[in-house]
Amino acid sequence: MLSKMEVFLATILCLFVSIILLSLHFLFSKSKPRAAAAAAAHPPGKTGWPVIGETLEFLSTGWKGHPEKFIFDRMTKYSSLVFKTHLLGEKTAVFCGAAGNKFLFSNENKLVEVWWLSSMDKIFPSNETSSKEGAIKMRKMLPNFLKPEALHSYVGIMDHIARRHFADRWDNKEEVVVFPLAKSFTFWIACRLFVSIEDPCEVERLSAPFNRLASGLISIPIDLPGTQFNKAIKASNLIRKELLSIIKQRKIDLADGKATPKQDILSHMLLTSDENGKFMSELTVADKILGLLIGGHDTASSACAFIVKYLAELPEVYYGVYKEQMEIANSKARDEALSWEDLQKMKYSWNVACEVMRLTPPFQGAFREAISDFSYNGFFIPKGWKLYWSANSTHKNPEFFPEPQKFDPSRFEGSGPAPYTFVPFGGGPRMCPGKEYARLEILVFMHHLVKRFKWEKIIADEKIVVNPMTIPAKGLPVRLFPHKP
């Protein structure tokens, strides 16, 4: 059995040998004329260390609470439109600004397609959603559950869960830690709407492995005991086992008439075949539900937590939200649920939520892959290069948002920001299909929060970190002050 020190030394030796071999390769290899010409025309920038490139600096700026620093330092030094780097083991071009977003979003499945780390296959072994075909299949299924009439029906369910959530987890408490509660709220809604799990004990039992899975999704892919990546793999296997059990029971319930085809996304997946009449395997359904449960609550929980942060810091903004929400609350009977029409009246509240997501976007950006050679802004991008768009390259850019660090919900009045500048949900064919779903649960959360409490932050200067989602470093503990009846 090797000691920890022996393992460490062996790892360092392997890395050193790899660096030497790569250096020799680059030094003595003779490039073809076309490759040399193309290399000269690549975007400006540097690729950092052999093998690891600039990955550690890219990740560490997020860990330190300044995720935009990596992008803006290079925009200043090399180009405000596009620069090259080396991230996650891949040659990468970072597209910046509204023009870069527009180019990538409008060329989806033409010049570029979505890209995920190959290590994701260990977490989602049968997942197809990272491939072009799988993504198309998945997006064909979702509209039935995200069209207006379906969303209308979700408001009452979200309101019901919010009442239970706040009664159980917030009421009669002097202090709470916000981020775990926000995750609990959005995860409960996702479980109810996607797989019809509503029992809070069952939801809580599933939430712990989901948190481990989310933390390891974009971690360093080292599958050794104790690493985040290893914990994520184990968590995904545990959740998948639970989902397979639910799937088998649902098939029985559908056959016996105890469940309905339109009950939730799970039923729809089990009863929907492709154009060849083939149904998805139980394992594939489990992985797709797993992915939806992650996507269906992580981004909204981040937004909800930071809404609490900014409303604590900005009393005038809190008052504007409180006034709007109490007008709605006072127009309803005592226990009457929120309706679709109520949420359409929450214009100022949604402007506030959008400004929160501008300043602290739940996800910093996403990767694409070049599926053919192309030119952009006079630079050559080879097929196979990875491409990255960054929300902060526009969200915190004074060219698009004057005084970008200032909290100003009025930016979203009228027609709002210019196209391709506000991108917390991405854009183009791969814009998050759950954008409207997220809007509903965020507004329901805000309504039940402000009509119950004012609050103050316990840690005045709590750091914001990215790992891989934007979160408060200490979970955002707050002291609650309930409104008098």
SELUM-315196 format. One line per 3 residues: number of its first residue (from 1); their letters; for each residue x negated, y, z negated of C-alpha. Coordinates in Angstrom, 1 decimal, always signed. Example, Ala and Ser with C-alpha at 12.3 -4.5 7.8 and 13.67 -1.06 7.14 Angstrom:
BEGIN
1 = AS = -12.3 -4.5 -7.8 ~ -13.7 -1.1 -7.1
end
This chain:
BEGIN
1 = MLS = +0.0 +0.0 +0.0 ~ -1.6 +3.3 +1.1 ~ -1.7 +6.1 -1.4
4 = KME = -0.1 +9.5 -0.7 ~ -3.6 +11.0 -0.2 ~ -4.5 +8.3 +2.3
7 = VFL = -1.3 +8.9 +4.3 ~ -2.0 +12.6 +4.2 ~ -5.6 +12.2 +5.4
10 = ATI = -4.5 +9.8 +8.2 ~ -1.9 +12.3 +9.4 ~ -4.4 +15.2 +9.4
13 = LCL = -6.9 +12.9 +11.4 ~ -4.2 +12.0 +13.9 ~ -3.3 +15.7 +14.4
16 = FVS = -7.0 +16.6 +14.8 ~ -7.6 +13.9 +17.4 ~ -4.5 +15.0 +19.3
19 = IIL = -5.7 +18.6 +19.4 ~ -9.1 +17.5 +20.6 ~ -7.7 +15.3 +23.4
22 = LSL = -5.2 +18.0 +24.5 ~ -8.0 +20.6 +24.6 ~ -10.2 +18.4 +26.7
25 = HFL = -7.3 +17.7 +29.0 ~ -6.6 +21.4 +29.6 ~ -10.3 +22.1 +30.0
28 = FSK = -11.1 +19.5 +32.6 ~ -7.9 +18.9 +34.5 ~ -7.7 +20.4 +37.9
31 = SKP = -4.3 +21.9 +38.7 ~ -2.8 +21.8 +42.2 ~ -2.7 +25.2 +44.0
34 = RAA = +1.1 +25.6 +43.7 ~ +0.9 +24.8 +39.9 ~ -1.8 +27.4 +39.4
37 = AAA = +0.2 +30.0 +41.4 ~ +3.3 +29.2 +39.5 ~ +1.5 +29.4 +36.1
40 = AAH = +0.2 +32.9 +37.0 ~ +3.8 +34.0 +37.6 ~ +5.2 +32.6 +34.4
43 = PPG = +6.7 +35.1 +31.9 ~ +4.1 +36.8 +29.6 ~ +3.5 +35.4 +26.2
46 = KTG = +1.4 +32.8 +24.4 ~ +2.0 +29.1 +23.6 ~ +0.2 +29.0 +20.3
49 = WPV = -1.5 +25.9 +18.9 ~ -1.8 +22.7 +20.8 ~ +1.1 +20.3 +20.2
52 = IGE = +2.9 +22.4 +17.6 ~ +2.9 +25.7 +19.6 ~ +4.6 +28.5 +17.7
55 = TLE = +7.2 +26.3 +16.1 ~ +6.1 +26.9 +12.5 ~ +6.1 +30.7 +12.9
58 = FLS = +9.5 +30.5 +14.7 ~ +11.0 +28.5 +11.8 ~ +9.1 +30.3 +9.0
61 = TGW = +10.5 +33.7 +9.9 ~ +14.0 +32.3 +9.3 ~ +12.9 +30.6 +6.0
64 = KGH = +11.5 +34.0 +4.9 ~ +14.8 +35.8 +5.7 ~ +13.7 +37.7 +8.8
67 = PEK = +14.7 +35.4 +11.8 ~ +14.8 +38.3 +14.2 ~ +11.1 +39.1 +13.6
70 = FIF = +9.8 +36.3 +15.8 ~ +11.9 +37.5 +18.7 ~ +11.4 +41.3 +18.3
73 = DRM = +7.6 +41.0 +17.8 ~ +7.3 +39.3 +21.1 ~ +9.8 +41.5 +22.9
76 = TKY = +7.6 +44.4 +21.9 ~ +4.3 +42.8 +22.8 ~ +5.2 +41.0 +26.0
79 = SSL = +8.6 +41.8 +27.5 ~ +12.0 +43.0 +26.3 ~ +13.7 +40.7 +28.9
82 = VFK = +11.9 +37.3 +28.8 ~ +8.7 +35.8 +27.3 ~ +7.2 +32.4 +27.1
85 = THL = +6.3 +30.4 +24.0 ~ +6.1 +26.8 +22.9 ~ +8.8 +25.5 +20.5
88 = LGE = +9.7 +22.1 +19.2 ~ +7.1 +20.4 +21.4 ~ +8.4 +22.1 +24.6
91 = KTA = +7.3 +24.9 +26.9 ~ +10.0 +27.5 +26.4 ~ +11.1 +30.8 +27.9
94 = VFC = +13.0 +33.1 +25.6 ~ +15.7 +35.1 +27.4 ~ +16.5 +38.4 +25.6
97 = GAA = +19.2 +41.1 +25.7 ~ +22.5 +41.1 +27.4 ~ +21.0 +40.4 +30.9
100 = GNK = +19.3 +37.3 +29.6 ~ +22.6 +36.1 +27.9 ~ +24.5 +36.8 +31.1
103 = FLF = +22.1 +34.9 +33.2 ~ +22.0 +31.8 +31.0 ~ +25.8 +31.7 +30.3
106 = SNE = +26.8 +32.2 +33.9 ~ +24.4 +29.6 +35.3 ~ +25.5 +26.8 +33.0
109 = NKL = +25.4 +23.5 +35.0 ~ +24.0 +25.4 +38.0 ~ +20.5 +26.3 +37.0
112 = VEV = +20.5 +25.3 +33.4 ~ +22.2 +22.8 +31.0 ~ +22.4 +22.4 +27.3
115 = WWL = +19.4 +20.8 +25.6 ~ +19.0 +19.1 +22.2 ~ +16.0 +17.5 +20.6
118 = SSM = +15.7 +13.8 +21.5 ~ +15.5 +13.2 +17.7 ~ +19.2 +14.0 +17.6
121 = DKI = +19.8 +10.5 +19.1 ~ +18.8 +9.0 +15.7 ~ +21.6 +11.0 +14.0
124 = FPS = +24.2 +10.6 +16.8 ~ +23.2 +7.2 +18.4 ~ +26.2 +7.1 +20.8
127 = NET = +26.7 +10.8 +21.1 ~ +27.2 +12.0 +24.7 ~ +28.0 +15.6 +24.0
130 = SSK = +24.4 +16.7 +24.6 ~ +24.7 +15.5 +28.2 ~ +26.6 +17.3 +31.0
133 = EGA = +29.1 +14.5 +31.5 ~ +29.7 +14.0 +27.8 ~ +30.3 +17.7 +27.2
136 = IKM = +32.8 +17.9 +30.0 ~ +34.7 +14.9 +28.7 ~ +34.8 +16.4 +25.2
139 = RKM = +35.9 +19.8 +26.3 ~ +38.8 +18.2 +28.3 ~ +40.1 +16.7 +25.1
142 = LPN = +39.9 +19.7 +22.9 ~ +42.2 +22.2 +24.7 ~ +45.3 +20.2 +23.5
145 = FLK = +44.3 +21.0 +19.9 ~ +43.0 +24.5 +20.5 ~ +45.8 +25.9 +22.8
148 = PEA = +48.0 +28.7 +21.3 ~ +51.0 +26.5 +20.3 ~ +48.6 +24.1 +18.4
151 = LHS = +46.9 +27.0 +16.7 ~ +50.2 +28.5 +15.7 ~ +51.0 +25.3 +13.8
154 = YVG = +47.6 +25.3 +12.0 ~ +48.2 +28.6 +10.2 ~ +50.6 +27.1 +7.8
157 = IMD = +48.3 +24.2 +7.1 ~ +45.4 +26.5 +6.5 ~ +47.4 +28.7 +4.2
160 = HIA = +48.5 +25.6 +2.2 ~ +45.0 +24.4 +1.8 ~ +43.8 +27.9 +0.9
163 = RRH = +46.4 +28.2 -1.9 ~ +45.2 +24.9 -3.4 ~ +41.5 +25.7 -2.9
166 = FAD = +41.7 +29.0 -4.7 ~ +44.0 +27.7 -7.5 ~ +41.6 +24.8 -8.1
169 = RWD = +38.2 +26.4 -7.6 ~ +38.4 +30.2 -8.1 ~ +41.3 +31.0 -10.4
172 = NKE = +40.5 +31.3 -14.1 ~ +36.8 +31.4 -13.4 ~ +34.5 +34.3 -14.5
175 = EVV = +31.7 +33.4 -12.1 ~ +31.5 +31.2 -9.0 ~ +28.9 +30.4 -6.4
178 = VFP = +30.4 +31.4 -3.1 ~ +28.7 +29.4 -0.3 ~ +29.4 +25.9 -1.6
181 = LAK = +33.0 +26.9 -2.2 ~ +33.3 +28.4 +1.3 ~ +31.9 +25.1 +2.7
184 = SFT = +34.4 +23.1 +0.6 ~ +37.3 +25.2 +2.0 ~ +36.4 +25.0 +5.7
187 = FWI = +35.5 +21.3 +5.4 ~ +38.8 +20.5 +3.8 ~ +40.6 +22.2 +6.7
190 = ACR = +38.5 +20.3 +9.3 ~ +39.2 +17.0 +7.5 ~ +42.9 +17.7 +7.5
193 = LFV = +43.3 +18.8 +11.1 ~ +40.8 +16.4 +12.7 ~ +41.4 +13.2 +10.8
196 = SIE = +44.4 +13.9 +8.6 ~ +42.5 +13.6 +5.3 ~ +43.9 +16.0 +2.8
199 = DPC = +43.3 +14.4 -0.6 ~ +40.7 +16.8 -2.3 ~ +38.9 +13.9 -4.0
202 = EVE = +38.5 +12.1 -0.6 ~ +37.3 +15.4 +1.0 ~ +34.8 +16.0 -1.8
205 = RLS = +33.4 +12.5 -1.5 ~ +32.7 +13.0 +2.2 ~ +31.3 +16.6 +1.7
208 = APF = +28.1 +15.6 -0.1 ~ +26.6 +13.4 +2.8 ~ +27.9 +16.0 +5.3
211 = NRL = +25.8 +18.7 +3.5 ~ +22.7 +16.5 +3.7 ~ +23.4 +15.8 +7.4
214 = ASG = +23.8 +19.5 +8.2 ~ +20.5 +20.4 +6.4 ~ +18.5 +17.9 +8.5
217 = LIS = +20.0 +18.5 +11.9 ~ +17.2 +20.9 +13.1 ~ +14.6 +19.9 +10.6
220 = IPI = +11.1 +18.6 +11.6 ~ +11.9 +15.2 +13.0 ~ +9.7 +13.1 +10.7
223 = DLP = +11.6 +9.9 +9.8 ~ +9.8 +9.1 +6.5 ~ +11.5 +8.6 +3.1
226 = GTQ = +12.3 +11.8 +1.3 ~ +12.2 +14.1 +4.4 ~ +15.2 +16.1 +5.4
229 = FNK = +15.4 +14.3 +8.7 ~ +15.4 +10.9 +7.0 ~ +18.1 +12.0 +4.6
232 = AIK = +20.2 +13.3 +7.6 ~ +19.9 +9.9 +9.3 ~ +21.0 +8.1 +6.2
235 = ASN = +23.9 +10.5 +5.7 ~ +25.1 +10.1 +9.2 ~ +25.1 +6.3 +8.9
238 = LIR = +27.1 +6.6 +5.7 ~ +29.7 +9.0 +7.2 ~ +29.9 +6.9 +10.4
241 = KEL = +30.7 +3.9 +8.3 ~ +33.6 +5.8 +6.6 ~ +34.9 +7.1 +9.9
244 = LSI = +34.8 +3.6 +11.5 ~ +37.0 +2.4 +8.6 ~ +39.4 +5.3 +9.2
247 = IKQ = +39.4 +4.6 +12.9 ~ +40.3 +0.9 +12.4 ~ +43.2 +1.8 +10.1
250 = RKI = +44.4 +4.5 +12.4 ~ +44.6 +2.0 +15.3 ~ +46.8 -0.2 +13.1
253 = DLA = +49.0 +2.7 +12.1 ~ +49.4 +3.9 +15.7 ~ +50.4 +0.4 +16.7
256 = DGK = +52.9 +0.2 +13.9 ~ +54.3 +3.7 +14.5 ~ +53.0 +5.0 +11.1
259 = ATP = +50.8 +7.5 +13.0 ~ +51.6 +9.7 +16.0 ~ +49.6 +10.4 +19.2
262 = KQD = +49.7 +14.1 +18.5 ~ +48.9 +13.8 +14.8 ~ +45.3 +15.0 +15.1
265 = ILS = +42.2 +14.9 +17.3 ~ +41.4 +11.4 +16.1 ~ +44.7 +9.9 +17.4
268 = HML = +44.3 +11.8 +20.7 ~ +40.8 +10.4 +21.2 ~ +41.9 +6.8 +20.5
271 = LTS = +44.8 +7.0 +23.0 ~ +43.0 +9.0 +25.8 ~ +41.2 +7.1 +28.6
274 = DEN = +38.9 +8.5 +31.3 ~ +39.7 +8.6 +35.0 ~ +38.8 +5.0 +35.3
277 = GKF = +41.2 +3.9 +32.5 ~ +38.3 +3.2 +30.1 ~ +38.7 +4.1 +26.4
280 = MSE = +35.9 +5.3 +24.2 ~ +34.4 +2.8 +21.8 ~ +35.0 +3.1 +18.1
283 = LTV = +31.4 +4.1 +17.5 ~ +31.6 +6.8 +20.2 ~ +34.8 +8.2 +18.7
286 = ADK = +33.2 +8.2 +15.2 ~ +30.2 +10.1 +16.5 ~ +32.3 +12.7 +18.3
289 = ILG = +34.5 +13.2 +15.2 ~ +31.3 +13.5 +13.2 ~ +30.0 +16.2 +15.5
292 = LLI = +33.4 +18.0 +15.4 ~ +33.5 +18.0 +11.6 ~ +30.1 +19.6 +11.5
295 = GGH = +30.9 +22.2 +14.1 ~ +34.4 +22.7 +12.7 ~ +33.3 +24.0 +9.3
298 = DTA = +29.6 +25.1 +9.2 ~ +29.8 +28.4 +11.1 ~ +33.0 +29.5 +9.5
301 = SSA = +31.7 +28.8 +6.0 ~ +28.6 +30.9 +6.7 ~ +30.8 +33.8 +7.9
304 = CAF = +33.1 +33.5 +4.9 ~ +30.2 +33.6 +2.4 ~ +28.7 +36.7 +4.0
307 = IVK = +32.0 +38.4 +4.1 ~ +32.0 +38.1 +0.3 ~ +28.5 +39.5 +0.2
310 = YLA = +29.3 +42.6 +2.3 ~ +32.6 +43.3 +0.6 ~ +30.8 +43.3 -2.7
313 = ELP = +28.2 +45.8 -1.5 ~ +30.6 +48.1 +0.4 ~ +33.6 +49.2 -1.8
316 = EVY = +35.2 +51.4 +1.0 ~ +35.2 +48.4 +3.4 ~ +36.6 +46.2 +0.6
319 = YGV = +39.4 +48.7 +0.1 ~ +40.2 +48.8 +3.8 ~ +40.6 +45.0 +3.9
322 = YKE = +42.5 +44.9 +0.6 ~ +45.0 +47.6 +1.8 ~ +45.6 +45.7 +5.0
325 = QME = +46.0 +42.3 +3.3 ~ +48.3 +43.6 +0.6 ~ +50.6 +45.2 +3.1
328 = IAN = +51.0 +41.7 +4.6 ~ +51.4 +40.1 +1.2 ~ +54.0 +42.6 +0.0
331 = SKA = +56.1 +42.0 +3.2 ~ +56.5 +38.3 +2.3 ~ +58.5 +36.4 -0.2
334 = RDE = +56.6 +35.1 -3.3 ~ +55.5 +31.7 -1.9 ~ +56.0 +32.3 +1.8
337 = ALS = +53.2 +31.0 +3.9 ~ +51.2 +33.2 +6.3 ~ +52.3 +33.1 +9.9
340 = WED = +50.7 +33.5 +13.3 ~ +52.2 +37.0 +13.4 ~ +50.7 +37.9 +10.1
343 = LQK = +47.2 +37.1 +11.3 ~ +47.7 +39.3 +14.4 ~ +48.1 +42.2 +12.1
346 = MKY = +44.7 +41.7 +10.4 ~ +42.9 +43.9 +12.9 ~ +40.6 +45.7 +10.5
349 = SWN = +39.8 +42.5 +8.6 ~ +38.7 +40.8 +11.8 ~ +36.6 +43.8 +12.8
352 = VAC = +34.9 +43.5 +9.4 ~ +34.4 +39.7 +10.0 ~ +32.9 +40.4 +13.4
355 = EVM = +30.5 +43.0 +12.0 ~ +29.4 +40.5 +9.4 ~ +28.7 +37.9 +12.1
358 = RLT = +26.8 +40.6 +14.1 ~ +24.5 +41.2 +11.1 ~ +24.2 +37.6 +10.0
361 = PPF = +25.1 +35.4 +12.9 ~ +25.8 +31.8 +11.6 ~ +23.5 +30.4 +14.3
364 = QGA = +20.6 +32.3 +15.6 ~ +20.8 +31.0 +19.2 ~ +20.6 +27.8 +21.3
367 = FRE = +18.5 +26.0 +23.8 ~ +19.1 +25.2 +27.5 ~ +17.0 +23.3 +30.0
370 = AIS = +16.1 +24.4 +33.5 ~ +17.5 +21.7 +35.9 ~ +15.7 +23.2 +38.9
373 = DFS = +13.0 +25.8 +39.6 ~ +14.2 +29.4 +39.6 ~ +13.0 +33.0 +39.3
376 = YNG = +14.2 +35.4 +36.7 ~ +13.1 +39.1 +36.6 ~ +10.3 +38.3 +39.0
379 = FFI = +8.9 +35.4 +36.9 ~ +8.8 +31.7 +37.8 ~ +10.7 +29.3 +35.5
382 = PKG = +9.8 +25.6 +36.4 ~ +12.3 +22.8 +36.2 ~ +12.1 +21.1 +32.8
385 = WKL = +11.2 +24.2 +30.8 ~ +13.4 +24.8 +27.8 ~ +15.2 +28.1 +27.6
388 = YWS = +16.3 +29.9 +24.4 ~ +18.8 +32.7 +23.9 ~ +18.8 +34.6 +20.6
391 = ANS = +21.8 +36.3 +19.1 ~ +19.6 +38.8 +17.3 ~ +18.0 +40.0 +20.6
394 = THK = +21.3 +41.9 +21.1 ~ +23.0 +42.0 +17.7 ~ +20.1 +43.9 +16.1
397 = NPE = +19.0 +45.8 +19.1 ~ +19.6 +49.6 +19.0 ~ +20.1 +49.5 +22.8
400 = FFP = +23.4 +47.7 +22.3 ~ +24.3 +48.6 +18.7 ~ +23.1 +52.1 +17.6
403 = EPQ = +21.8 +52.0 +14.0 ~ +21.9 +48.2 +14.1 ~ +21.3 +47.8 +10.4
406 = KFD = +24.3 +49.9 +9.5 ~ +27.6 +48.1 +8.6 ~ +30.2 +49.6 +10.9
409 = PSR = +33.4 +47.7 +11.7 ~ +34.5 +50.4 +14.1 ~ +32.1 +48.9 +16.7
412 = FEG = +34.8 +46.4 +17.4 ~ +37.7 +48.8 +17.9 ~ +39.3 +49.2 +21.3
415 = SGP = +37.4 +47.2 +24.0 ~ +34.6 +46.5 +21.5 ~ +30.9 +45.8 +22.3
418 = APY = +29.7 +45.5 +25.9 ~ +29.9 +42.1 +27.5 ~ +27.2 +39.6 +26.5
421 = TFV = +26.0 +41.6 +23.5 ~ +28.1 +40.1 +20.7 ~ +27.5 +36.4 +20.9
424 = PFG = +28.1 +34.6 +17.6 ~ +30.1 +31.9 +19.5 ~ +27.8 +31.7 +22.5
427 = GGP = +29.2 +32.5 +26.0 ~ +30.0 +31.1 +29.4 ~ +31.3 +27.5 +29.9
430 = RMC = +29.8 +26.5 +26.6 ~ +31.3 +29.2 +24.5 ~ +32.4 +27.6 +21.3
433 = PGK = +35.9 +26.3 +22.1 ~ +36.8 +26.6 +18.4 ~ +36.3 +30.4 +18.3
436 = EYA = +40.0 +31.1 +17.8 ~ +40.3 +28.3 +15.3 ~ +37.4 +29.9 +13.3
439 = RLE = +39.1 +33.3 +13.4 ~ +42.2 +31.8 +11.8 ~ +40.5 +30.1 +8.9
442 = ILV = +38.3 +33.1 +8.2 ~ +41.3 +35.5 +8.1 ~ +43.2 +33.1 +5.9
445 = FMH = +40.2 +32.9 +3.5 ~ +40.0 +36.7 +3.4 ~ +43.7 +37.1 +2.7
448 = HLV = +43.7 +34.8 -0.3 ~ +40.4 +36.1 -1.6 ~ +41.1 +39.9 -1.7
451 = KRF = +44.6 +39.7 -2.9 ~ +43.3 +37.8 -6.0 ~ +40.0 +39.4 -6.8
454 = KWE = +37.4 +42.1 -6.7 ~ +33.9 +40.8 -7.5 ~ +30.3 +41.8 -7.9
457 = KII = +27.0 +40.1 -6.9 ~ +25.1 +38.6 -9.7 ~ +21.8 +38.6 -7.8
460 = ADE = +21.5 +42.1 -6.4 ~ +18.8 +41.5 -3.8 ~ +19.5 +37.8 -2.9
463 = KIV = +17.6 +36.8 +0.2 ~ +19.3 +35.5 +3.4 ~ +17.6 +32.5 +4.9
466 = VNP = +18.0 +30.4 +8.1 ~ +17.8 +26.6 +7.6 ~ +19.1 +26.0 +10.3
469 = MTI = +22.3 +28.0 +9.6 ~ +22.3 +31.4 +8.0 ~ +22.9 +31.1 +4.3
472 = PAK = +22.4 +33.0 +1.0 ~ +19.2 +31.6 -0.6 ~ +20.9 +31.0 -4.0
475 = GLP = +24.4 +30.3 -2.7 ~ +25.7 +33.8 -3.5 ~ +26.8 +33.7 -7.2
478 = VRL = +29.4 +36.4 -8.0 ~ +31.3 +37.7 -11.0 ~ +35.1 +37.7 -10.5
481 = FPH = +37.6 +40.4 -11.6 ~ +41.1 +39.2 -11.0 ~ +43.7 +41.8 -10.0
484 = KP = +46.4 +42.5 -12.6 ~ +49.8 +41.1 -11.5
end
